[in-house]
Amino acid sequence: MTASSGPRSPSEIRDYLLDRLNQALRRPGMFGGEMALRLLLDHLVYAERQDEAWAEERQAMKSRGTFIPTGVTGAFRALVPGAYECGVASVYAEFVRATAWPPPW
C-alpha cells in the first residue's frame, strides 16, 4: 500500500465513515457496541451537516422510550434479558435508513 500525499477528500472521508458505520451496524459487538455506533454516527452527521436531524432523532428516540440515560442498550435491557446488540443496532439503523445514506451492499 502506498501513501498518497495530502489530506483525504471529503468524499473519501464520507465513504470511509459510511463503510465503518455499515459494518458496525451489521456486527455491533465486533466494533464496541452502542458506543461505537454513537461515535461513528456523531462523526458522520458532523461531516454531512446533519447535526440537527440527529438531534431531532435522539429526541424522538427519548419520546418513544428507545433512548434513556443508559442509551438504547439500557432501554432494551429493561425489556429483554441479556445483551441485545442487534436490536440496539436496528434502532440506529432506522435513522441511517431515513437519512438516505446508501449502504454499500
N, C-alpha and C positions, 0 to 999 in steps of 0.2 A: 504494500500500500504506500503510495507516495503522498506526501503532504503538499497541498497547494498553498500558495501564499495568499494572505489577506483574509479578512473575516468572511464567514459564510453569508450567503444571500438570505434575505427574508424568506424566500420560498424554500430554501434548504432547511432553515430553522423550523418553519411551519411543518414541512414534510416529516422531519425528524420527530417533532413533538407529537404529531398525529400518529405516526407509526408506533412510538412508545406507548401512547395512550391506548391505542387499539390493542396492543399486546397485553398491556396491564389489565384492560377490561376482560380479555379472554382468560387470563391466568393471574388473577389478582394476588394470590398467595406468593407467587414467584417474584413479584415486584414490590412486596411490602404492604399489601392490603390497602385499606382505605386511605391511609396517609399518602401512599404513593399516588393513588388516583387523584386525591385532592391537590397534591403538588403539581402533577402533570397538568391538571385542569387549570390551576391558577396560572401557570406559565403560558399555556395555550390561549386562555381568554385574554391575558395581557397582550400577547403578541398579535392577537386577532382583533383587539379593541372591543371585546365582548364583555368587559367588566360589568356593565350594567345588567346585561342579560343573565350573567352568572349570579349576581347579587339578587336579582328577582327570583331566579330558580331556587337559590338557597332559602329565601323567604317562603316560597311556595312549598318547599320540602318541609320546612318547620310547620307551616299551616296544616299540611297533610299528616304530620306526625312521623314523617320518614327521616327527619333530622332532629336530633335532640342534642343537649350539650356534649354527649359522648359520641356524636356523629350518627351516621346511618347504621354503623355497627351496633351502637347502643340501642337504637330503635328496634333493630332485628332481634337483638339479644333478649329484649323484653317479650318477644313473641315466639321465637324459635330457639330451642335449646342448642347450645354448641355454636361453633363458628359457622357462619353462613356467608362466606365471601362472595359466592356467585350472586346471591341475592343483593348484596351490597353493591356489587359492580353493576347489576342491572339498573339500580336506581340512578347511578351516574350515567349509564349508557343512554337512558331516556333523554337526558339533557343533550348529550353528544348527538344523538339522532335528530332531535328537534332543532339543533343548531346547524344541521345540514353539513357537518364535517364528514366527508365521504370516507368510509372505511377502505382500507387498501385491498380487501378481498372481493 
